[in-house]
Amino acid sequence: MKRFWGFFKKEIIALVRDPVLLIAVMVMPAVQLVIYSGAITLEAKNLRLVMDSAPGDIVMDKIYNHAIGSGWFVRAPHVDDDPVRAVQSGAADVALVAPAGGLTAAVARGNAQVQVLIDSMNILKAQSIDGYLYGVILSVMREMNMTPPKNPIVFKTRILFNPELNTKWFMVPSLIAILVFLSLLILITISITKEKETGTIETLVSAPISKYEIILGKVIPYIAVTFIIMLSILGIGLWVYHVPFVGSPTLFVIGYLVFCVPAAGAAVLLADYTRTQQQALLGVVIVAFLALMLSGAMIPTENMPRALRVISHVNPLSHYAYMVRNLILKGTDLIYFLRQCAIMLGVGIIIWIMAIRQFKTTL
């Protein structure tokens, strides 16, 4: 019993003396619980809605206003008059298109049909929209004293970009972004930390090379390795799961290289604050899960509280995941592509400035 108690005290003292490990195991679980409880929800909310109808179409206006007031939908900002282009560009998640002559007149004739255009880039959102809209229709009918079983309004739904709502088409692009980020984070962080743990970082410094050359020597090879990993995942998705690739392969590669700027910078920055490979692996787990949960790669960021949505906007993985999904399933939208690249580069430059300042070449 005394031997056991001695080992127990030894491990507790070692934990207390290691502030990085102590914070990771004592504080971060509580932080993650707070963040995940707000981020993880399968209920689709804040769906951006746009409507195409003639002025004075009373029934269509009621449907739109009830949809906005339901809490499920929000007004799509900065959209043009073409609902298809609004959904194509990603400015709207769903568009309602009234029939020719207006929905009010069609309801009076008893043959009203509303076309619903749904962006199925995110399966969770696409599967919820029909049910939400039917609930809105019932609310409008009660307000207009209509009998629900005799609903004169029929939806003609068009699922865009993933007509069969194939989960694999949604998962493969997301996994490409996630695994690229994890590969870069793990390989670069462990490589630098291993040099620090074994003391060989000082040997590198004594050589006639600068710390910038050391960093590049640790980063560039793993960017090349991760590129091969990405191509293998993409190949499996295309040939095994028959995921369509309708975008530009050139932009796909450029997007990967741009994402490597913030991802590799994050790995170097993490390595700056870890001294052992054990700490590095623990840090990778924490950073990776936080980045994943706030990226929208799996769970729509629109569902999250406002504070978490702000964080997701500066999360490079969020922009890369949406970029990959757009390039594979939607096609090439150069303006959207350049906007995502600009954000990733901006965040990447800030991360690299911090990483280089913190990079130490001694133990």
DRENDREN-47564 format. One record per residue: residue number from 1; y, z, x of N, C-alpha, C in turn. Coordinates in steps of 0.02 Angstrom, whole numbers. Example, Ala and Ser with C-alpha at 12.3 -4.5 7.8 and 13.67 -1.06 7.14 Angstrom:
2
NUZA   n    n_v    n_w    n_u   ca_v   ca_w   ca_u    c_v    c_w    c_u
NUZA   1   -284    390    660   -225    390    615   -165    390    660
NUZA   2   -112    354    642    -53    357    684      2    394    645
//
This chain:
363
NUZA   n    n_v    n_w    n_u   ca_v   ca_w   ca_u    c_v    c_w    c_u
NUZA   1    -61      0     42      0      0      0     63      0     43
NUZA   2     60     38     99    118     40    144    131    -29    175
NUZA   3     77    -64    193     86   -131    221    118   -178    170
NUZA   4     93   -173    108    121   -215     55    195   -199     46
NUZA   5    212   -135     44    282   -115     34    325   -138     93
NUZA   6    297   -138    153    333   -163    210    348   -238    205
NUZA   7    298   -277    184    310   -348    174    360   -361    118
NUZA   8    355   -320     66    401   -328      9    473   -318     32
NUZA   9    486   -263     69    554   -249     93    577   -303    142
NUZA  10    532   -328    183    550   -380    231    575   -443    196
NUZA  11    539   -464    143    558   -525    108    623   -516     70
NUZA  12    632   -458     40    695   -445      3    754   -444     51
NUZA  13    746   -412    109    800   -411    159    815   -481    184
NUZA  14    763   -521    195    773   -590    218    810   -631    166
NUZA  15    795   -619    101    830   -654     48    903   -634     45
NUZA  16    916   -569     50    985   -545     47   1026   -570    106
NUZA  17    995   -578    163   1031   -601    222   1044   -676    222
NUZA  18   1012   -711    177   1022   -784    172   1064   -798    111
NUZA  19   1131   -802    118   1174   -809     58   1162   -874     20
NUZA  20   1145   -929     55   1133   -992     21   1073   -987    -25
NUZA  21   1018   -960      2    957   -952    -38    967   -902    -94
NUZA  22   1004   -849    -81   1017   -797   -131   1055   -826   -191
NUZA  23   1107   -865   -176   1146   -895   -230   1103   -945   -270
NUZA  24   1061   -982   -233   1020  -1033   -266    970  -1002   -315
NUZA  25    939   -946   -295    887   -918   -338    913   -868   -389
NUZA  26    972   -840   -378    998   -789   -423   1053   -815   -470
NUZA  27   1095   -858   -445   1153   -880   -483   1140   -948   -517
NUZA  28   1111   -995   -480   1105  -1063   -507   1062  -1068   -570
NUZA  29   1008  -1029   -579    971  -1033   -642   1015  -1019   -703
NUZA  30   1060   -969   -697   1105   -953   -753   1155  -1010   -764
NUZA  31   1181  -1038   -709   1227  -1095   -715   1192  -1155   -748
NUZA  32   1131  -1169   -727   1094  -1225   -755   1079  -1214   -829
NUZA  33   1064  -1152   -848   1051  -1137   -918   1112  -1152   -961
NUZA  34   1170  -1132   -937   1232  -1144   -975   1245  -1219   -981
NUZA  35   1236  -1256   -926   1250  -1327   -927   1198  -1365   -969
NUZA  36   1135  -1350   -958   1082  -1387   -993   1082  -1374  -1068
NUZA  37   1099  -1311  -1087   1100  -1296  -1159   1153  -1337  -1195
NUZA  38   1206  -1355  -1158   1257  -1398  -1189   1244  -1472  -1180
NUZA  39   1205  -1489  -1128   1194  -1560  -1113   1133  -1588  -1148
NUZA  40   1080  -1548  -1156   1018  -1574  -1183   1018  -1568  -1259
NUZA  41   1024  -1622  -1292   1019  -1627  -1364    997  -1698  -1382
NUZA  42    950  -1702  -1428    924  -1768  -1448    961  -1796  -1508
NUZA  43   1011  -1759  -1532   1050  -1782  -1589   1107  -1827  -1564
NUZA  44   1110  -1888  -1592   1162  -1935  -1571   1227  -1919  -1608
NUZA  45   1280  -1911  -1570   1346  -1898  -1599   1398  -1941  -1564
NUZA  46   1458  -1941  -1593   1515  -1977  -1563   1498  -2051  -1552
NUZA  47   1463  -2081  -1599   1447  -2152  -1596   1510  -2192  -1611
NUZA  48   1528  -2236  -1565   1590  -2275  -1572   1580  -2330  -1623
NUZA  49   1620  -2328  -1677   1611  -2372  -1734   1671  -2419  -1740
NUZA  50   1657  -2483  -1753   1709  -2532  -1766   1692  -2568  -1831
NUZA  51   1742  -2587  -1869   1731  -2620  -1933   1767  -2687  -1936
NUZA  52   1734  -2736  -1966   1763  -2802  -1975   1763  -2817  -2050
NUZA  53   1822  -2812  -2081   1828  -2824  -2153   1897  -2850  -2169
NUZA  54   1904  -2878  -2228   1968  -2904  -2251   2014  -2847  -2272
NUZA  55   2079  -2855  -2266   2125  -2804  -2289   2117  -2791  -2364
NUZA  56   2120  -2727  -2383   2115  -2710  -2453   2044  -2705  -2479
NUZA  57   1994  -2708  -2436   1924  -2702  -2457   1910  -2627  -2466
NUZA  58   1917  -2603  -2528   1915  -2531  -2542   1849  -2499  -2523
NUZA  59   1793  -2530  -2544   1727  -2501  -2531   1714  -2498  -2456
NUZA  60   1731  -2551  -2421   1719  -2552  -2348   1762  -2499  -2314
NUZA  61   1823  -2491  -2336   1866  -2440  -2307   1838  -2370  -2319
NUZA  62   1811  -2359  -2380   1781  -2294  -2395   1721  -2280  -2350
NUZA  63   1679  -2330  -2340   1621  -2321  -2297   1643  -2304  -2226
NUZA  64   1693  -2340  -2202   1716  -2328  -2134   1746  -2258  -2127
NUZA  65   1788  -2238  -2175   1820  -2173  -2172   1770  -2116  -2179
NUZA  66   1720  -2125  -2223   1669  -2074  -2231   1627  -2069  -2167
NUZA  67   1614  -2125  -2135   1576  -2125  -2072   1613  -2086  -2018
NUZA  68   1678  -2098  -2013   1718  -2063  -1962   1722  -1989  -1979
NUZA  69   1727  -1973  -2042   1732  -1903  -2063   1667  -1865  -2060
NUZA  70   1611  -1901  -2052   1546  -1868  -2053   1533  -1828  -1989
NUZA  71   1568  -1844  -1935   1556  -1811  -1871   1507  -1847  -1827
NUZA  72   1471  -1896  -1855   1424  -1936  -1816   1459  -1993  -1779
NUZA  73   1512  -2020  -1810   1545  -2079  -1783   1617  -2062  -1764
NUZA  74   1643  -2100  -1716   1714  -2096  -1697   1741  -2167  -1695
NUZA  75   1806  -2173  -1700   1837  -2239  -1697   1830  -2268  -1627
NUZA  76   1806  -2329  -1623   1799  -2363  -1559   1868  -2381  -1533
NUZA  77   1888  -2358  -1474   1955  -2373  -1448   1957  -2441  -1415
NUZA  78   2015  -2472  -1417   2029  -2533  -1378   1978  -2588  -1392
NUZA  79   1970  -2606  -1455   1924  -2660  -1472   1965  -2718  -1501
NUZA  80   1936  -2779  -1494   1970  -2837  -1521   1942  -2852  -1591
NUZA  81   1959  -2910  -1618   1939  -2928  -1686   1867  -2952  -1691
NUZA  82   1835  -2964  -1636   1766  -2990  -1637   1718  -2931  -1629
NUZA  83   1681  -2912  -1682   1636  -2854  -1677   1579  -2866  -1628
NUZA  84   1554  -2928  -1624   1500  -2943  -1577   1523  -2931  -1506
NUZA  85   1584  -2954  -1490   1610  -2945  -1423   1624  -2871  -1408
NUZA  86   1642  -2833  -1460   1654  -2762  -1451   1590  -2726  -1431
NUZA  87   1535  -2744  -1464   1471  -2713  -1447   1445  -2740  -1380
NUZA  88   1455  -2804  -1368   1432  -2835  -1306   1466  -2804  -1245
NUZA  89   1530  -2790  -1251   1568  -2763  -1195   1557  -2689  -1184
NUZA  90   1523  -2656  -1232   1512  -2585  -1225   1568  -2543  -1254
NUZA  91   1618  -2576  -1285   1674  -2538  -1315   1653  -2503  -1379
NUZA  92   1600  -2527  -1411   1576  -2497  -1474   1501  -2492  -1472
NUZA  93   1475  -2440  -1506   1402  -2431  -1511   1374  -2465  -1573
NUZA  94   1416  -2471  -1624   1393  -2501  -1687   1453  -2535  -1721
NUZA  95   1440  -2591  -1753   1492  -2628  -1789   1468  -2642  -1860
NUZA  96   1513  -2633  -1908   1500  -2649  -1978   1538  -2712  -1996
NUZA  97   1502  -2762  -2022   1533  -2826  -2039   1525  -2837  -2114
NUZA  98   1582  -2841  -2149   1581  -2851  -2222   1562  -2923  -2238
NUZA  99   1533  -2935  -2297   1516  -3004  -2317   1579  -3045  -2330
NUZA 100   1571  -3110  -2331   1628  -3154  -2347   1655  -3138  -2416
NUZA 101   1721  -3132  -2421   1751  -3115  -2485   1761  -3041  -2495
NUZA 102   1733  -3001  -2451   1742  -2929  -2455   1684  -2893  -2487
NUZA 103   1673  -2831  -2467   1617  -2791  -2493   1630  -2769  -2565
NUZA 104   1694  -2756  -2582   1710  -2733  -2649   1690  -2785  -2701
NUZA 105   1706  -2848  -2688   1686  -2902  -2735   1611  -2911  -2736
NUZA 106   1579  -2902  -2679   1506  -2910  -2676   1471  -2855  -2715
NUZA 107   1498  -2794  -2713   1470  -2739  -2752   1475  -2754  -2826
NUZA 108   1531  -2781  -2847   1540  -2799  -2918   1489  -2852  -2940
NUZA 109   1472  -2897  -2894   1422  -2949  -2911   1351  -2923  -2908
NUZA 110   1341  -2865  -2874   1275  -2837  -2869   1232  -2864  -2813
NUZA 111   1263  -2899  -2766   1224  -2927  -2709   1258  -2912  -2642
NUZA 112   1282  -2850  -2635   1320  -2832  -2575   1274  -2821  -2515
NUZA 113   1292  -2850  -2459   1256  -2840  -2396   1306  -2829  -2340
NUZA 114   1294  -2777  -2302   1336  -2762  -2244   1295  -2774  -2181
NUZA 115   1322  -2814  -2136   1287  -2826  -2073   1304  -2770  -2025
NUZA 116   1252  -2741  -1994   1260  -2686  -1946   1236  -2711  -1878
NUZA 117   1281  -2711  -1830   1264  -2730  -1761   1259  -2667  -1719
NUZA 118   1201  -2657  -1689   1187  -2595  -1653   1173  -2611  -1579
NUZA 119   1207  -2575  -1535   1193  -2579  -1464   1133  -2534  -1450
NUZA 120   1077  -2563  -1431   1015  -2525  -1421   1004  -2508  -1348
NUZA 121   1057  -2509  -1307   1049  -2491  -1237   1024  -2420  -1230
NUZA 122   1041  -2377  -1277   1015  -2309  -1277    972  -2300  -1339
NUZA 123    907  -2289  -1329    860  -2285  -1384    877  -2229  -1432
NUZA 124    897  -2171  -1406    910  -2113  -1448    966  -2127  -1497
NUZA 125   1019  -2160  -1475   1074  -2176  -1519   1054  -2229  -1570
NUZA 126   1020  -2281  -1547   1003  -2337  -1591    957  -2315  -1648
NUZA 127    911  -2270  -1634    864  -2248  -1685    897  -2205  -1738
NUZA 128    954  -2177  -1724    986  -2131  -1771   1036  -2166  -1817
NUZA 129   1061  -2223  -1797   1118  -2252  -1832   1102  -2271  -1904
NUZA 130   1044  -2303  -1917   1026  -2322  -1985   1026  -2263  -2032
NUZA 131    994  -2208  -2011    991  -2149  -2053   1059  -2120  -2067
NUZA 132   1102  -2119  -2017   1170  -2094  -2027   1208  -2136  -2078
NUZA 133   1202  -2202  -2071   1239  -2247  -2116   1215  -2242  -2188
NUZA 134   1150  -2233  -2197   1125  -2225  -2266   1152  -2161  -2296
NUZA 135   1158  -2108  -2255   1189  -2047  -2280   1261  -2058  -2299
NUZA 136   1297  -2097  -2261   1367  -2113  -2277   1371  -2152  -2343
NUZA 137   1325  -2200  -2352   1324  -2240  -2413   1314  -2196  -2475
NUZA 138   1267  -2148  -2470   1255  -2103  -2526   1317  -2062  -2542
NUZA 139   1353  -2042  -2490   1415  -2004  -2501   1467  -2047  -2537
NUZA 140   1474  -2110  -2517   1521  -2156  -2549   1501  -2168  -2621
NUZA 141   1436  -2175  -2633   1412  -2188  -2701   1428  -2130  -2747
NUZA 142   1419  -2068  -2723   1435  -2010  -2765   1509  -2008  -2780
NUZA 143   1550  -2025  -2732   1622  -2025  -2743   1642  -2078  -2794
NUZA 144   1605  -2135  -2796   1622  -2189  -2842   1580  -2186  -2906
NUZA 145   1545  -2129  -2916   1505  -2118  -2977   1451  -2170  -2985
NUZA 146   1420  -2190  -2930   1362  -2235  -2934   1298  -2194  -2934
NUZA 147   1246  -2222  -2961   1180  -2188  -2962   1142  -2207  -2899
NUZA 148   1123  -2158  -2858   1091  -2174  -2794   1032  -2221  -2798
NUZA 149    985  -2215  -2847    928  -2262  -2847    949  -2334  -2857
NUZA 150   1008  -2345  -2885   1032  -2414  -2896   1084  -2433  -2845
NUZA 151   1071  -2415  -2784   1118  -2429  -2730   1129  -2504  -2723
NUZA 152   1190  -2529  -2735   1201  -2601  -2731   1217  -2626  -2661
NUZA 153   1219  -2580  -2611   1238  -2600  -2544   1176  -2599  -2499
NUZA 154   1162  -2656  -2467   1104  -2663  -2424   1128  -2678  -2353
NUZA 155   1096  -2646  -2304   1113  -2658  -2234   1069  -2714  -2206
NUZA 156   1100  -2761  -2172   1063  -2811  -2133   1074  -2792  -2060
NUZA 157   1026  -2760  -2029   1034  -2731  -1963   1012  -2780  -1909
NUZA 158   1054  -2788  -1858   1036  -2827  -1799   1038  -2780  -1738
NUZA 159    980  -2773  -1706    975  -2732  -1647    988  -2777  -1587
NUZA 160   1041  -2763  -1551   1060  -2805  -1494   1033  -2777  -1429
NUZA 161   1012  -2823  -1384    992  -2808  -1315    922  -2777  -1309
NUZA 162    896  -2747  -1361    828  -2720  -1361    802  -2720  -1433
NUZA 163    790  -2780  -1461    776  -2787  -1533    717  -2745  -1558
NUZA 164    667  -2735  -1516    607  -2698  -1537    613  -2623  -1522
NUZA 165    670  -2602  -1496    681  -2532  -1476    624  -2509  -1430
NUZA 166    607  -2552  -1382    554  -2537  -1334    578  -2483  -1285
NUZA 167    544  -2427  -1286    564  -2371  -1243    562  -2389  -1169
NUZA 168    513  -2431  -1150    507  -2450  -1080    568  -2489  -1057
NUZA 169    598  -2529  -1100    658  -2566  -1081    716  -2519  -1067
NUZA 170    716  -2461  -1099    767  -2411  -1087    751  -2369  -1025
NUZA 171    687  -2354  -1016    667  -2308   -963    669  -2339   -893
NUZA 172    649  -2403   -887    645  -2434   -821    713  -2436   -786
NUZA 173    767  -2460   -818    832  -2459   -784    854  -2388   -767
NUZA 174    840  -2340   -812    859  -2271   -798    822  -2244   -737
NUZA 175    756  -2259   -734    716  -2234   -678    737  -2266   -612
NUZA 176    758  -2329   -614    783  -2361   -553    842  -2321   -525
NUZA 177    890  -2305   -568    949  -2268   -546    929  -2198   -522
NUZA 178    886  -2164   -559    867  -2096   -542    829  -2094   -475
NUZA 179    780  -2138   -467    738  -2137   -407    776  -2160   -345
NUZA 180    823  -2205   -354    866  -2225   -298    907  -2164   -274
NUZA 181    936  -2128   -321    976  -2070   -304    933  -2016   -271
NUZA 182    874  -2002   -299    831  -1951   -271    807  -1970   -201
NUZA 183    790  -2033   -191    766  -2056   -126    820  -2047    -73
NUZA 184    880  -2069    -88    934  -2061    -39    949  -1988    -25
NUZA 185    950  -1948    -78    967  -1877    -70    915  -1841    -28
NUZA 186    852  -1853    -42    798  -1818     -6    793  -1842     66
NUZA 187    789  -1907     75    777  -1934    143    834  -1917    191
NUZA 188    896  -1926    170    953  -1914    215    963  -1840    227
NUZA 189    959  -1799    174    970  -1727    182    917  -1696    227
NUZA 190    854  -1712    215    800  -1683    255    804  -1707    328
NUZA 191    823  -1770    338    827  -1797    406    879  -1760    447
NUZA 192    938  -1749    419    992  -1715    456    975  -1641    465
NUZA 193    949  -1609    412    933  -1538    416    877  -1525    467
NUZA 194    830  -1571    471    775  -1563    520    802  -1561    591
NUZA 195    852  -1604    605    883  -1604    672    917  -1537    686
NUZA 196    949  -1509    635    983  -1444    643    933  -1388    652
NUZA 197    879  -1391    613    829  -1337    615    793  -1335    683
NUZA 198    778  -1393    710    742  -1396    774    789  -1392    834
NUZA 199    854  -1397    823    902  -1393    878    915  -1459    913
NUZA 200    885  -1512    891    894  -1577    925    961  -1609    908
NUZA 201    998  -1581    859   1064  -1609    844   1110  -1601    905
NUZA 202   1100  -1548    943   1141  -1538   1003   1123  -1588   1058
NUZA 203   1059  -1607   1059   1038  -1659   1107   1071  -1725   1091
NUZA 204   1075  -1740   1026   1109  -1802   1005   1182  -1801   1025
NUZA 205   1213  -1742   1018   1285  -1737   1033   1297  -1748   1108
NUZA 206   1250  -1724   1148   1259  -1731   1221   1254  -1804   1244
NUZA 207   1226  -1846   1202   1222  -1918   1218   1291  -1949   1208
NUZA 208   1304  -2006   1241   1370  -2037   1236   1381  -2074   1170
NUZA 209   1376  -2037   1115   1388  -2066   1048   1432  -2018   1009
NUZA 210   1467  -2045    960   1511  -2004    919   1473  -1977    858
NUZA 211   1504  -1929    824   1470  -1901    765   1467  -1953    709
NUZA 212   1513  -2001    709   1510  -2054    659   1448  -2097    670
NUZA 213   1432  -2110    732   1372  -2149    748   1309  -2110    730
NUZA 214   1311  -2044    739   1254  -2003    720   1243  -2007    645
NUZA 215   1297  -2000    607   1292  -2002    535   1266  -2070    511
NUZA 216   1295  -2124    538   1272  -2191    518   1200  -2202    538
NUZA 217   1180  -2176    596   1111  -2183    617   1063  -2147    572
NUZA 218   1086  -2094    539   1045  -2057    492   1047  -2087    421
NUZA 219   1099  -2124    406   1108  -2149    337   1081  -2220    328
NUZA 220   1100  -2266    372   1084  -2337    363   1008  -2350    356
NUZA 221    966  -2321    399    893  -2336    392    866  -2316    324
NUZA 222    889  -2260    296    863  -2238    232    892  -2277    174
NUZA 223    951  -2306    183    977  -2352    133    932  -2414    128
NUZA 224    909  -2438    186    863  -2495    187    796  -2477    156
NUZA 225    770  -2417    172    706  -2396    143    712  -2389     67
NUZA 226    767  -2359     44    776  -2349    -28    785  -2416    -63
NUZA 227    814  -2465    -30    820  -2531    -60    751  -2561    -75
NUZA 228    705  -2552    -29    636  -2576    -40    604  -2538    -98
NUZA 229    616  -2472   -101    590  -2433   -157    617  -2459   -223
NUZA 230    682  -2473   -225    714  -2499   -286    683  -2565   -307
NUZA 231    672  -2610   -260    642  -2675   -276    571  -2667   -303
NUZA 232    534  -2620   -276    466  -2610   -300    466  -2584   -372
NUZA 233    512  -2538   -387    516  -2513   -456    537  -2568   -503
NUZA 234    586  -2608   -482    609  -2663   -524    552  -2713   -535
NUZA 235    514  -2728   -483    459  -2775   -490    406  -2750   -539
NUZA 236    391  -2686   -537    343  -2658   -585    370  -2664   -656
NUZA 237    434  -2650   -664    464  -2655   -731    463  -2725   -758
NUZA 238    476  -2775   -714    478  -2845   -737    409  -2873   -750
NUZA 239    362  -2859   -707    296  -2892   -711    245  -2853   -751
NUZA 240    250  -2787   -749    201  -2746   -786    225  -2731   -856
NUZA 241    288  -2712   -863    314  -2692   -928    356  -2747   -961
NUZA 242    363  -2804   -928    397  -2863   -956    469  -2848   -978
NUZA 243    503  -2807   -939    573  -2794   -952    613  -2855   -933
NUZA 244    657  -2881   -976    696  -2940   -959    751  -2924   -909
NUZA 245    766  -2971   -866    822  -2963   -820    869  -3022   -833
NUZA 246    923  -3009   -869    968  -3063   -891   1033  -3065   -852
NUZA 247   1043  -3017   -806   1105  -3014   -768   1101  -3052   -703
NUZA 248   1147  -3037   -659   1151  -3071   -594   1116  -3030   -540
NUZA 249   1066  -3058   -506   1033  -3022   -451   1082  -3004   -395
NUZA 250   1131  -3048   -383   1181  -3034   -331   1222  -2972   -348
NUZA 251   1245  -2967   -410   1283  -2908   -430   1239  -2846   -431
NUZA 252   1175  -2855   -445   1128  -2799   -444   1124  -2769   -374
NUZA 253   1119  -2812   -324   1116  -2789   -254   1183  -2758   -233
NUZA 254   1238  -2791   -252   1304  -2764   -234   1313  -2695   -266
NUZA 255   1293  -2689   -328   1298  -2624   -363   1259  -2570   -327
NUZA 256   1200  -2588   -301   1160  -2539   -263   1198  -2517   -201
NUZA 257   1225  -2564   -163   1260  -2547   -102   1322  -2504   -116
NUZA 258   1356  -2519   -171   1414  -2478   -189   1392  -2407   -206
NUZA 259   1338  -2401   -243   1314  -2334   -262   1292  -2294   -201
NUZA 260   1268  -2328   -149   1247  -2294    -88   1305  -2256    -56
NUZA 261   1367  -2277    -68   1425  -2243    -38   1429  -2171    -63
NUZA 262   1434  -2158   -128   1437  -2087   -149   1370  -2051   -142
NUZA 263   1314  -2085   -153   1249  -2052   -149   1234  -2029    -78
NUZA 264   1244  -2072    -29   1233  -2053     41   1283  -1999     62
NUZA 265   1345  -2005     39   1394  -1954     55   1375  -1886     28
NUZA 266   1348  -1885    -33   1325  -1821    -63   1268  -1791    -22
NUZA 267   1223  -1834      4   1167  -1810     44   1193  -1779    110
NUZA 268   1240  -1812    143   1268  -1785    205   1305  -1720    191
NUZA 269   1343  -1718    137   1380  -1658    119   1333  -1600    106
NUZA 270   1278  -1614     71   1229  -1561     59   1198  -1537    124
NUZA 271   1183  -1583    170   1154  -1564    234   1203  -1522    275
NUZA 272   1268  -1531    264   1317  -1491    300   1310  -1416    285
NUZA 273   1287  -1400    225   1285  -1330    203   1215  -1300    205
NUZA 274   1167  -1336    232   1099  -1310    238   1078  -1308    311
NUZA 275   1039  -1256    328   1019  -1247    398    944  -1259    407
NUZA 276    906  -1253    354    833  -1263    359    811  -1314    307
NUZA 277    752  -1342    318    725  -1390    270    710  -1358    203
NUZA 278    692  -1295    204    681  -1259    141    744  -1256     99
NUZA 279    800  -1238    132    863  -1238     96    882  -1307     73
NUZA 280    869  -1357    114    886  -1426     96    848  -1448     34
NUZA 281    783  -1433     31    744  -1453    -28    768  -1417    -91
NUZA 282    785  -1354    -84    811  -1316   -141    877  -1345   -164
NUZA 283    920  -1362   -116    984  -1393   -133    975  -1460   -166
NUZA 284    927  -1500   -143    914  -1565   -173    893  -1557   -246
NUZA 285    850  -1508   -260    828  -1496   -328    886  -1479   -373
NUZA 286    929  -1434   -350    987  -1413   -390   1035  -1470   -403
NUZA 287   1054  -1505   -349   1102  -1560   -355   1074  -1617   -397
NUZA 288   1010  -1633   -386    979  -1689   -421    975  -1676   -496
NUZA 289    954  -1616   -515    948  -1601   -586   1016  -1598   -620
NUZA 290   1065  -1570   -586   1132  -1569   -615   1159  -1640   -625
NUZA 291   1150  -1681   -574   1174  -1750   -579   1137  -1788   -633
NUZA 292   1071  -1777   -638   1031  -1813   -688   1050  -1793   -759
NUZA 293   1056  -1729   -771   1071  -1706   -839   1140  -1729   -862
NUZA 294   1186  -1739   -815   1254  -1758   -833   1268  -1832   -818
NUZA 295   1215  -1872   -816   1223  -1942   -799   1219  -1989   -859
NUZA 296   1186  -1968   -913   1174  -2013   -968   1115  -2058   -957
NUZA 297   1080  -2051   -901   1022  -2093   -888    966  -2079   -938
NUZA 298    961  -2017   -960    909  -1998  -1009    939  -1975  -1075
NUZA 299    991  -1935  -1070   1022  -1904  -1129   1093  -1930  -1135
NUZA 300   1113  -1957  -1193   1181  -1985  -1201   1234  -1933  -1185
NUZA 301   1281  -1952  -1143   1336  -1907  -1126   1382  -1895  -1185
NUZA 302   1382  -1941  -1234   1425  -1933  -1292   1408  -1870  -1332
NUZA 303   1346  -1845  -1325   1325  -1786  -1363   1350  -1721  -1332
NUZA 304   1374  -1724  -1271   1390  -1664  -1234   1459  -1636  -1253
NUZA 305   1470  -1572  -1240   1538  -1544  -1249   1588  -1580  -1205
NUZA 306   1652  -1575  -1223   1704  -1612  -1188   1705  -1596  -1113
NUZA 307   1697  -1533  -1094   1700  -1515  -1024   1645  -1549   -984
NUZA 308   1585  -1553  -1012   1530  -1586   -977   1539  -1662   -975
NUZA 309   1571  -1690  -1027   1584  -1762  -1027   1633  -1780   -972
NUZA 310   1682  -1736   -960   1729  -1748   -906   1693  -1749   -839
NUZA 311   1647  -1702   -829   1608  -1701   -767   1566  -1764   -760
NUZA 312   1537  -1787   -816   1495  -1847   -813   1536  -1909   -794
NUZA 313   1600  -1909   -810   1642  -1966   -795   1653  -1974   -719
NUZA 314   1647  -1920   -681   1655  -1925   -608   1587  -1920   -573
NUZA 315   1534  -1921   -611   1467  -1920   -583   1446  -1991   -565
NUZA 316   1439  -2007   -501   1421  -2076   -482   1356  -2101   -513
NUZA 317   1308  -2056   -521   1244  -2076   -552   1254  -2100   -623
NUZA 318   1301  -2071   -658   1316  -2092   -727   1338  -2165   -728
NUZA 319   1385  -2183   -684   1410  -2251   -683   1357  -2300   -658
NUZA 320   1317  -2279   -610   1265  -2323   -584   1210  -2335   -636
NUZA 321   1191  -2283   -672   1139  -2290   -723   1161  -2338   -778
NUZA 322   1223  -2332   -801   1248  -2377   -853   1255  -2448   -825
NUZA 323   1275  -2454   -762   1282  -2520   -731   1214  -2555   -727
NUZA 324   1163  -2520   -703   1097  -2550   -697   1071  -2571   -766
NUZA 325   1080  -2528   -815   1056  -2544   -883   1092  -2605   -911
NUZA 326   1156  -2610   -898   1194  -2667   -922   1173  -2731   -887
NUZA 327   1164  -2729   -821   1145  -2789   -784   1076  -2814   -804
NUZA 328   1030  -2768   -817    962  -2789   -833    956  -2813   -905
NUZA 329    985  -2777   -953    973  -2792  -1023   1029  -2833  -1056
NUZA 330   1091  -2823  -1036   1147  -2857  -1068   1166  -2921  -1033
NUZA 331   1168  -2920   -967   1193  -2977   -931   1254  -2959   -890
NUZA 332   1286  -3009   -863   1342  -2997   -817   1408  -2993   -854
NUZA 333   1439  -2936   -851   1507  -2925   -876   1548  -2905   -816
NUZA 334   1583  -2952   -785   1615  -2941   -721   1667  -2886   -724
NUZA 335   1706  -2882   -778   1757  -2831   -783   1726  -2762   -786
NUZA 336   1673  -2755   -826   1638  -2691   -830   1608  -2673   -763
NUZA 337   1577  -2722   -730   1546  -2710   -665   1597  -2686   -613
NUZA 338   1654  -2720   -610   1705  -2701   -561   1734  -2632   -576
NUZA 339   1741  -2615   -640   1767  -2549   -657   1719  -2494   -635
NUZA 340   1655  -2504   -646   1606  -2453   -624   1605  -2447   -548
NUZA 341   1607  -2505   -514   1608  -2504   -440   1669  -2468   -413
NUZA 342   1727  -2480   -444   1789  -2447   -421   1784  -2372   -427
NUZA 343   1756  -2348   -483   1749  -2276   -492   1701  -2246   -441
NUZA 344   1644  -2280   -430   1595  -2254   -381   1624  -2253   -311
NUZA 345   1661  -2305   -293   1692  -2307   -227   1744  -2252   -219
NUZA 346   1784  -2242   -271   1835  -2189   -268   1805  -2121   -259
NUZA 347   1753  -2105   -298   1719  -2041   -291   1685  -2037   -223
NUZA 348   1655  -2093   -202   1620  -2094   -138   1666  -2080    -79
NUZA 349   1726  -2107    -80   1773  -2095    -26   1791  -2021    -21
NUZA 350   1802  -1989    -78   1819  -1918    -79   1760  -1877    -50
NUZA 351   1699  -1894    -72   1640  -1858    -47   1632  -1866     28
NUZA 352   1643  -1928     52   1635  -1940    124   1687  -1904    166
NUZA 353   1749  -1900    141   1800  -1862    177   1780  -1789    185
NUZA 354   1754  -1760    130   1731  -1691    134   1670  -1684    180
NUZA 355   1623  -1732    177   1562  -1728    217   1577  -1733    291
NUZA 356   1621  -1779    310   1637  -1788    381   1674  -1728    409
NUZA 357   1719  -1699    369   1756  -1640    392   1710  -1580    403
NUZA 358   1658  -1575    361   1613  -1518    365   1556  -1529    414
NUZA 359   1546  -1590    437   1489  -1606    480   1497  -1571    547
NUZA 360   1447  -1531    565   1448  -1493    628   1393  -1518    673
NUZA 361   1408  -1524    736   1361  -1550    785   1331  -1494    828
NUZA 362   1340  -1431    805   1310  -1374    840   1276  -1330    788
NUZA 363   1231  -1288    811   1194  -1244    767   1239  -1188    741
//
